[in-house]
């Protein structure tokens, strides 16, 4: 594989988990690993101020951080080629630019600010909403250890798009590479005001919606390989709530996010935004061109 797996690092415990996960992902896919640290601290504060305070300047600290991350990655996956770079710019913009030449990007749920994990860090949210490659945000743990195979299950949140979408392909590949089951989930809701007399909905207003949800799942998985173990689940309720519930027993939750050319706002959608903030496992947001 020519494109690397990229991990954003900043010396925090969540970024240490990102290094572990990214190293494992690179090993699974036969890819290289690129570690990136980005900060504008020197531009705003200046090296002289750091020296006046008898503290190491940001460049020295950044180099220490990436060197430690490199050592960690090589200990975890000695066969993976590891490179690193310190970039003197805003991390959000640096990582989005890096995503143009990455197979996937791995980020911690928060950075050195120490924000509670119940809320997603601003860098991770911004990158997930604008990246050009899949972004894996490591939720679901409160220490610096990445645990990739606890439940033996990859969950796919099936959207309205047909088979062969980027999210479906990514989820299938992850399940095959790990040798685990793929659980595809589609949520449905009963209509608020049901028509009467229609032969498909007499006695059960939600039956038509449930049937449609099952058909969407079948279409999404139409091209899944025969050797893949697949479980299909049609759940009543809001999509976000259904995915949050199943995320507690998953190793990775995969959702798609549509990218609209010329649109500069956060391009996530309500479901992806919700699971990024609250999921009980790592979340992969896969961009889907419109």
C-alpha positions in Angstrom: 0.0 0.0 0.0 1.4 3.4 -1.0 -0.7 5.6 1.3 0.3 5.7 5.0 -1.7 5.5 8.1 -1.4 8.9 9.8 -1.7 9.5 13.6 -2.0 12.9 15.2 0.2 13.1 18.3 0.5 15.7 21.1 1.9 13.9 24.1 -1.5 13.2 25.7 -2.8 9.8 26.8 -5.4 9.7 24.1 -2.8 10.4 21.4 -0.7 7.5 22.8 -3.7 5.3 22.2 -3.9 6.7 18.7 -0.2 5.7 18.1 -1.0 2.1 19.2 -4.1 1.8 17.0 -2.4 3.4 14.0 0.6 1.1 14.3 -1.8 -1.9 14.5 -3.8 -0.6 11.5 -0.6 -0.1 9.5 0.5 -3.6 10.3 -2.9 -5.1 9.3 -2.8 -3.3 5.9 0.9 -3.5 5.1 1.1 0.3 5.2 3.6 2.7 6.6 2.9 4.9 9.6 3.3 8.7 9.7 3.2 10.5 13.0 2.3 14.2 12.9 2.6 16.9 15.6 1.3 20.4 14.7 1.2 23.5 16.9 1.4 27.3 16.5 2.7 27.9 20.0 5.9 29.5 18.9 4.3 31.8 16.5 2.0 33.2 19.2 4.4 33.2 22.2 7.9 33.2 20.8 10.9 31.1 21.8 12.3 33.9 24.0 9.3 33.9 26.3 9.8 30.1 26.9 13.5 30.7 27.7 12.5 33.6 30.1 10.2 31.2 31.9 13.0 28.5 32.1 10.8 26.2 30.1 11.7 24.2 27.0 10.5 25.9 23.8 7.8 24.2 21.8 10.1 22.9 19.1 12.1 21.0 21.6 9.0 19.7 23.3 7.4 18.7 20.0 10.5 16.8 18.9 10.5 14.9 22.3 6.8 14.1 21.8 7.3 12.6 18.3 10.4 10.8 19.3 8.6 9.1 22.1 5.7 8.3 19.8 8.1 6.7 17.3 9.6 4.6 20.0 6.2 3.5 21.1 5.1 2.6 17.6 8.2 0.6 16.9 7.9 -1.4 20.1 4.3 -2.2 19.3 4.8 -3.1 15.6 8.6 -3.5 14.8 7.9 -4.4 11.2 6.1 -1.2 10.3 8.0 1.6 8.7 7.5 4.8 10.9 8.2 8.4 10.0 7.3 11.6 11.8 7.2 15.4 11.3 6.7 18.5 13.4 4.5 21.1 11.6 4.4 24.8 12.8 0.7 25.4 12.1 -2.8 24.9 13.5 -3.3 21.2 14.0 -6.8 21.2 12.5 -5.6 22.5 9.1 -2.4 20.5 9.2 -4.2 17.2 9.7 -6.9 17.9 7.2 -4.2 18.6 4.6 -2.4 15.4 5.7 -5.6 13.5 5.0 -5.2 14.2 1.3 -2.3 11.8 1.1 -3.3 9.3 3.8 -5.2 6.0 3.6 -6.7 6.7 7.1 -6.1 9.0 10.0 -6.2 8.0 13.7 -6.9 10.6 16.5 -7.4 10.6 20.2 -10.8 11.8 21.5 -9.2 14.8 23.1 -5.8 16.5 23.4 -3.7 18.0 26.1 -6.5 20.3 27.2 -7.8 17.5 29.4 -11.4 18.0 28.3 -13.7 15.2 29.6 -14.0 12.3 27.1 -17.8 12.6 27.1 -17.2 15.6 24.8 -15.1 15.3 21.7 -12.0 17.5 21.4 -12.3 20.4 18.9 -9.4 19.1 16.7 -10.8 15.6 16.4 -14.2 17.0 15.6 -12.9 19.4 13.0 -10.7 16.8 11.2 -13.5 14.2 11.2 -15.8 16.8 9.6 -13.4 17.8 6.8 -10.9 15.0 6.2 -10.5 13.4 2.7 -9.8 10.0 4.2 -11.4 7.8 6.9 -10.8 9.2 10.4 -10.8 6.9 13.4 -11.4 8.6 16.7 -10.5 6.5 19.7 -13.4 6.6 22.1 -14.5 4.1 24.7 -11.5 3.9 27.1 -10.1 6.1 29.8 -6.5 5.1 29.8 -3.6 5.2 27.3 -4.0 1.6 26.0 -5.5 0.7 22.6 -7.5 -2.5 22.7 -8.5 -3.6 19.2 -10.1 -7.0 19.7 -12.1 -7.2 22.8 -15.5 -8.0 21.3 -14.7 -9.5 17.9 -17.2 -7.3 16.1 -17.1 -4.4 13.6 -20.4 -2.4 13.4 -21.5 -0.6 10.3 -24.2 2.0 10.5 -25.9 1.5 7.1 -27.1 4.8 5.5 -29.3 5.4 2.5 -26.6 5.0 -0.1 -26.5 1.8 -2.2 -24.0 -1.0 -2.0 -20.3 -0.3 -2.6 -20.1 2.9 -0.7 -16.8 3.9 0.9 -18.1 3.2 4.4 -19.4 -0.2 3.5 -16.0 -1.1 1.8 -14.1 0.2 4.8 -16.2 -1.8 7.3 -15.9 -5.0 5.2 -12.1 -4.6 4.9 -11.7 -4.0 8.7 -13.8 -7.1 9.5 -11.9 -9.3 7.0 -8.5 -8.1 8.1 -9.3 -8.7 11.8 -11.1 -12.0 11.1 -14.2 -10.8 13.0 -17.9 -10.5 12.4 -19.5 -7.5 10.6 -22.7 -6.3 12.2 -24.7 -4.1 9.9 -27.3 -1.9 11.6 -30.2 0.0 10.2 -32.7 1.9 12.4 -36.3 2.7 11.6 -39.0 4.7 13.2 -42.8 4.4 13.2 -44.6 7.2 11.3 -45.9 9.8 13.6 -49.3 9.9 11.8 -50.2 6.6 10.1 -52.6 6.4 7.2 -55.4 3.8 7.6 -56.6 1.2 5.1 -53.3 0.6 3.4 -52.8 -3.2 3.0 -49.2 -3.1 4.1 -49.7 -1.1 7.3 -53.1 -2.3 8.6 -52.6 -3.5 12.2 -49.0 -2.4 12.4 -48.2 1.1 11.2 -44.4 0.4 11.4 -44.3 -2.7 9.3 -43.6 -0.9 6.1 -40.8 1.1 7.6 -39.3 -2.0 9.1 -39.4 -3.8 5.8 -37.8 -0.8 4.0 -35.0 -0.8 6.6 -34.3 -4.5 6.0 -34.2 -3.9 2.2 -31.6 -1.1 2.7 -29.4 -3.4 4.7 -29.6 -6.1 2.0 -28.7 -3.6 -0.7 -25.8 -2.2 1.3 -24.4 -5.7 1.8 -25.1 -7.0 -1.7 -21.4 -7.2 -2.6 -20.1 -8.5 0.7 -17.7 -11.5 0.1 -19.0 -14.9 0.9 -16.3 -15.6 3.5 -17.4 -12.7 5.7 -19.5 -13.4 8.7 -22.3 -10.9 8.6 -25.1 -10.2 11.1 -28.0 -7.9 10.0 -29.9 -5.9 12.7 -33.0 -3.8 12.0 -33.6 -1.8 15.2 -36.6 0.5 16.0 -35.6 4.0 17.1 -33.4 6.8 16.1 -30.3 5.9 14.2 -27.9 7.6 16.6 -29.5 5.9 19.7 -29.3 2.5 18.0 -25.7 2.9 17.1 -24.8 4.2 20.5 -26.4 1.1 22.1 -24.5 -1.4 19.9 -21.2 0.5 20.2 -20.9 -0.8 23.8 -20.1 -4.3 22.5 -18.1 -3.4 19.3 -14.4 -2.9 18.6 -15.1 -0.3 15.9 -18.2 1.6 14.7 -18.1 2.7 11.0 -20.3 5.5 9.7 -20.3 7.5 6.5 -20.3 11.3 6.2 -21.3 12.9 2.9 -18.9 15.5 1.5 -20.5 18.3 -0.5 -18.1 20.1 -2.9 -18.0 23.9 -2.1 -19.6 23.5 1.3 -17.3 24.8 4.0 -19.2 24.0 7.2 -18.8 20.9 9.3 -19.7 18.0 7.0 -20.7 15.2 9.4 -24.4 14.8 9.7 -26.4 14.3 12.9 -25.7 10.6 13.3 -21.9 10.8 12.8 -21.8 13.9 15.0 -23.7 12.1 17.8 -21.7 8.9 17.8 -18.4 10.8 17.8 -19.4 12.5 21.0 -21.0 9.5 22.8 -20.0 6.1 21.4 -18.7 3.4 23.6 -16.0 2.3 21.1 -13.7 3.8 18.5 -15.5 5.5 15.6 -14.4 5.5 12.0 -16.0 8.4 9.9 -15.6 7.6 6.2 -16.2 10.4 3.7 -18.7 9.7 1.0 -18.7 12.0 -2.0 -22.1 13.3 -3.1 
